[in-house]
Amino acid sequence: MNVSEETIEATLDSNGQLRLTHQPQMSPGPVRVTIRAGAAGGPRRDIADVIREIAAEQRSRGFPGRSAADLRGEDGARLAEDAERDQELDAARCGASPRRA
């Protein structure tokens, strides 16, 4: 009987699903899984890690996301719209202010 063993770091989600840090290097087939709590003080994920994970998951599902150029374009359009609205509000305030003698 040829027994193969591999240790892979993983995260256990609240729904019981395991997220492996990399794909096992074993042939497909039945396996036995033992779950052991990770050592405290191990590698911690920061916000950048979480954002990269989310982006990778979205790409794997066919959602490539928006490019930096798309985001800059949207920001520019939003700023132009805000400036136009500010001008309209300023004009309305000037025309609607009562004159006092």
N, C-alpha and C positions, 0 to 999 in steps of 0.2 A: 504494500500500500504506500503510495507516494504522497506524503503529507507536506503541504506548503503553508508557510505562515508569513504574514505581512502585518506590520503595525502602521496604522495610518491615523494621524490626528484628525479629529472631527468635532463638529458642534452638534449638540442635540437640541433640536427646536422644541418649542412648547407643544407641538402636535405629535412629537415622537419621531419625527423624521431626522435622519442623520445627514449632515452636510460634510462630505469628506474633503480634505484639503487637496487631494489628488486622486486620480483614478487608480484602482488596484492593478498591480502587474501580474494578476493571476488569470487563469483560464476561467471562462464562465462555467457556472455549475453551483451546486449546493455549497454553502459555507456555514461556519459556526461563528457567531458574533458574540464577543464578550465586551460589555461596556464598563469602563472604569472611569471614575471622575478624574479630570485632568488635575495636574499639580497646581496649587495656588501659585500665583506669581508668574505663570507662563506668559507666552506672548499675548499681549492685549491688542484688541482691534481699536483703532481710532476712527474718527469720522471719515477720513480719506479711505480707509480700508472698506468701510461699509458702503461708501459711494461706489468704489470700484466693483465690489461684489454685486451691487444692484445693477450697475451698467452691464456687467458681464451676463447676468441673468436675463436682462432685457434683450441684449444682442442675441443670446441663445434662443430666445423665443421669437426672433424676427423683428424686434423693435430697435432699430439702429440708433435712435436718438437724433437730436438736432446738432448740426455743426456749430462751431464757434461763430462762423459768418452768419448763419441763420439767427442765432441769439443776438448778435450785434445789430442785425437788421431790425429785429423786433424791438430792441431797446431804442434804436433811433426813431422808429415810427412812433413808439409810445411817447418819447420825449417831445417829438414834433406835435403830436396830438395834445399833450399837456400844455405846451407853450401856446398853442392856438386857443385852448380853453381858457388859459390864464388871461390872454389878451381880450377875449370876449367878456370875461367877468370884470376885468378892469374897465372896459368901455361901458359896461352896464352900470357899474358903480358910479362912474363919473357922470353919466347922463341921468341917473336916478337920484343923485344927492340933492336934497332941498337947499335952496339959497336962503341965507339969513342976512338980514340987513342990520 
